[in-house]
Amino acid sequence: MALTDVGKVCLFSKMTGVIKLNGKPVANAKLIRSVNKSGKKVDETITNEKGEFEFPAIFERTITKFLPQEFVVKQEIFVQYNHKEYKIWAGVKRGPEENTEARGKDLVVDCELNSEKKFIEVDGSPIISLCTWNVEPDVIDTGF
């Protein structure tokens, strides 16, 4: 670990993917991503002609990494397209490492704006999304 990595935590992993509407790629859609741990941070990107987008990872340096407290970061992504807004991602990141949203794999998503929201948990982190990605969700014990 480099000295510059001391206290560094990942608030949202790098994400790449495709935005679709009715199965067709959506060009020039605006994506707005926000994270909130100890204050809200927002960034934006635009899809290309193939509906593809990329967000870099968001990191923060904090001394709380070394304190005995729970790591909790609120994550959201909205897509603005054709005068409509779609919430494609709402999650709570519970691990400070990068790629915990995909169990250590790269976070590559396929998002259909007209799909139904899906709820999953990944390593105890709840995610509601219009996207799919290569991850095996937690088995949720309902007690029945």
PyMOL commands that set and color helices and strands:
alter all, ss='L'
color gray80, all
select helices_A, chain A and resi 3-5+63-66+100-102
alter helices_A, ss='H'
color red, helices_A
select strands_A, chain A and resi 8-12+15-21+24-25+30-36+40-46+52-55+58-61+73-81+84-93+107-112+118-122+125-129+131-133
alter strands_A, ss='S'
color yellow, strands_A
deselect
rebuild
show_as cartoon
